[in-house]
Amino acid sequence: MAYLVIGLFVYFRRGSAQKARHFYVLCLASFVFLCFHYTGQFNAFDKVIYFGNLAAGLLAPVVFLHFCLTFPEPRKWLHSRFRVALLYLPSALLFAVFVAFATGALTVAIPLLELRWMLDRIWMVFWTIPYVAGGFALSVEYRKAEDPIVRQQLKWLRNGAFCGILPFALFYVLPYAMARFPTPT
């Protein structure tokens, strides 16, 4: 709920600010990802929740990366709508793969449980990379920034991104991606 409240607060308080809408979309996607969980009944409502969670989980990291690449100013190479669309293309393709397997349009000769575990491992790596890349993009911009307020904002964003994603990536995602179950520690 905190993501949604913070996103709404920023959007309504500073809706005309340059990155307020982008930040709100990031907060909304994070809220949906963290709050939408299907029950396993897979009725019509459960399918909406499942695919909403999946879409938000694929969208939030890329929205964060896009935010990092356009804060405080968009990079010159990112001015084209086509290049921005390329940022989101891998998420769309992975979502299509999930939908294809979930609907039966695409099948493989491995048990569904193993397929789900493999797709979840791919998704987990895919989920982590944009956050790490966003942190590095903020680091590069931090070194170039001259305005002390912008430098401070970039430092908070960079440090928050790295403090949030690096422990998760090292202690959870890396073992999980190598087909090991994470331990309680």
PLY file of the C-alpha trace (Angstrom):
ply
format ascii 1.0
element vertex 185
property float x
property float y
property float z
element edge 184
property int vertex1
property int vertex2
end_header
0.00 0.00 0.00
2.93 2.33 0.67
3.89 2.30 -3.02
0.39 3.31 -4.05
0.08 6.01 -1.37
3.50 7.50 -2.16
2.84 7.41 -5.90
-0.56 9.07 -5.53
0.83 11.67 -3.12
3.62 12.65 -5.51
1.29 12.64 -8.50
-1.41 14.80 -6.91
1.02 17.06 -5.06
3.43 17.59 -7.96
1.49 16.26 -10.96
2.92 18.92 -13.23
6.51 18.07 -12.27
8.61 16.54 -15.03
8.86 12.96 -13.74
5.76 12.81 -11.49
3.68 10.68 -13.89
6.60 8.35 -14.57
7.14 7.92 -10.82
3.43 7.27 -10.30
3.40 4.53 -12.98
6.42 2.95 -11.29
4.66 3.04 -7.91
1.42 1.68 -9.38
3.19 -1.21 -11.13
5.10 -2.02 -7.93
1.85 -1.94 -5.93
0.08 -4.29 -8.33
3.07 -6.63 -8.40
3.30 -6.81 -4.61
-0.44 -6.96 -3.86
-1.99 -9.05 -6.65
-1.60 -12.75 -5.87
-3.73 -15.45 -7.40
-5.34 -18.17 -5.28
-4.72 -21.11 -7.60
-8.41 -21.62 -8.43
-7.73 -20.03 -11.83
-11.27 -18.85 -12.41
-11.76 -15.69 -14.51
-10.97 -13.32 -11.62
-7.93 -15.36 -10.61
-6.62 -15.21 -14.18
-6.92 -11.41 -14.19
-5.02 -11.25 -10.90
-2.35 -13.69 -12.14
-1.75 -11.92 -15.44
-1.95 -8.50 -13.75
0.72 -9.57 -11.27
2.84 -10.98 -14.07
2.51 -7.88 -16.26
3.29 -5.56 -13.35
6.27 -7.71 -12.35
7.64 -7.47 -15.87
6.79 -3.79 -16.27
8.00 -2.29 -12.97
11.74 -2.98 -13.44
11.70 -1.59 -16.98
9.76 1.49 -15.88
12.42 1.99 -13.21
15.19 1.66 -15.79
13.37 4.06 -18.11
12.99 6.49 -15.20
16.72 6.23 -14.44
17.64 6.78 -18.08
15.52 9.93 -18.27
16.36 11.48 -14.89
17.18 14.33 -14.55
17.19 14.74 -18.36
16.60 12.11 -21.05
19.72 10.70 -22.68
20.16 11.89 -26.27
20.05 8.36 -27.65
16.67 7.80 -25.94
14.73 10.63 -27.63
13.24 8.31 -30.26
9.96 6.56 -29.38
11.29 3.50 -31.19
14.28 3.28 -28.81
12.03 3.72 -25.80
9.84 0.91 -27.15
12.94 -1.28 -27.42
13.36 -0.95 -23.64
9.92 -2.49 -23.13
10.13 -5.11 -25.89
11.86 -7.87 -23.85
9.17 -7.55 -21.15
6.43 -7.81 -23.75
8.05 -10.87 -25.32
8.50 -12.63 -21.98
4.89 -11.82 -21.08
3.80 -13.33 -24.41
5.79 -16.50 -23.62
4.10 -16.79 -20.20
0.66 -16.25 -21.76
1.39 -18.76 -24.52
2.35 -21.45 -22.03
-0.50 -20.61 -19.63
-3.12 -20.80 -22.37
-1.66 -23.91 -23.98
-0.81 -22.15 -27.24
2.81 -23.19 -26.68
3.82 -26.52 -25.18
7.06 -28.33 -24.44
7.86 -31.92 -23.49
8.72 -31.22 -19.86
6.37 -31.41 -16.87
4.42 -28.22 -16.17
5.93 -27.84 -12.70
9.46 -27.86 -14.14
8.40 -25.46 -16.88
6.93 -23.09 -14.30
10.10 -23.26 -12.21
12.26 -22.60 -15.27
10.12 -19.64 -16.35
10.15 -18.25 -12.82
13.96 -18.44 -12.74
14.18 -16.66 -16.09
11.72 -14.05 -14.88
13.63 -13.51 -11.62
16.87 -12.77 -13.49
14.95 -10.65 -15.96
13.35 -8.79 -13.05
16.69 -8.03 -11.40
18.77 -6.84 -14.37
16.85 -3.59 -15.07
17.11 -2.52 -11.42
20.88 -3.07 -11.42
21.20 -1.32 -14.80
19.13 1.58 -13.47
21.48 1.91 -10.50
24.47 2.05 -12.84
22.72 4.62 -15.05
22.15 6.77 -11.97
25.82 6.37 -10.99
26.97 7.60 -14.40
24.63 10.57 -14.25
25.70 11.33 -10.66
29.31 11.73 -11.77
28.28 14.18 -14.49
25.79 16.26 -12.46
26.88 19.73 -11.42
23.76 21.03 -9.66
24.02 20.12 -5.94
20.27 19.39 -5.61
20.27 17.09 -8.63
23.44 15.41 -7.35
21.77 14.77 -4.00
18.66 13.35 -5.68
20.78 11.10 -7.88
22.79 9.93 -4.87
19.62 9.00 -2.95
18.16 7.19 -5.95
21.43 5.37 -6.73
22.08 4.34 -3.14
18.47 3.25 -2.65
18.55 1.18 -5.82
21.82 -0.54 -4.96
20.97 -1.08 -1.28
17.65 -2.59 -2.29
18.62 -4.78 -5.21
22.20 -5.96 -4.63
21.59 -8.04 -1.46
18.47 -9.52 -3.06
20.33 -10.27 -6.28
23.33 -11.85 -4.56
21.62 -13.86 -1.84
18.32 -14.80 -3.48
18.29 -14.37 -7.26
21.74 -15.79 -7.97
21.18 -19.08 -6.09
17.61 -19.33 -7.43
18.75 -18.75 -11.03
21.28 -21.56 -10.62
18.39 -23.90 -9.69
19.16 -23.91 -5.97
16.49 -23.25 -3.42
17.30 -20.17 -1.34
17.93 -20.90 2.31
16.11 -19.07 5.10
19.19 -16.90 5.68
0 1
1 2
2 3
3 4
4 5
5 6
6 7
7 8
8 9
9 10
10 11
11 12
12 13
13 14
14 15
15 16
16 17
17 18
18 19
19 20
20 21
21 22
22 23
23 24
24 25
25 26
26 27
27 28
28 29
29 30
30 31
31 32
32 33
33 34
34 35
35 36
36 37
37 38
38 39
39 40
40 41
41 42
42 43
43 44
44 45
45 46
46 47
47 48
48 49
49 50
50 51
51 52
52 53
53 54
54 55
55 56
56 57
57 58
58 59
59 60
60 61
61 62
62 63
63 64
64 65
65 66
66 67
67 68
68 69
69 70
70 71
71 72
72 73
73 74
74 75
75 76
76 77
77 78
78 79
79 80
80 81
81 82
82 83
83 84
84 85
85 86
86 87
87 88
88 89
89 90
90 91
91 92
92 93
93 94
94 95
95 96
96 97
97 98
98 99
99 100
100 101
101 102
102 103
103 104
104 105
105 106
106 107
107 108
108 109
109 110
110 111
111 112
112 113
113 114
114 115
115 116
116 117
117 118
118 119
119 120
120 121
121 122
122 123
123 124
124 125
125 126
126 127
127 128
128 129
129 130
130 131
131 132
132 133
133 134
134 135
135 136
136 137
137 138
138 139
139 140
140 141
141 142
142 143
143 144
144 145
145 146
146 147
147 148
148 149
149 150
150 151
151 152
152 153
153 154
154 155
155 156
156 157
157 158
158 159
159 160
160 161
161 162
162 163
163 164
164 165
165 166
166 167
167 168
168 169
169 170
170 171
171 172
172 173
173 174
174 175
175 176
176 177
177 178
178 179
179 180
180 181
181 182
182 183
183 184
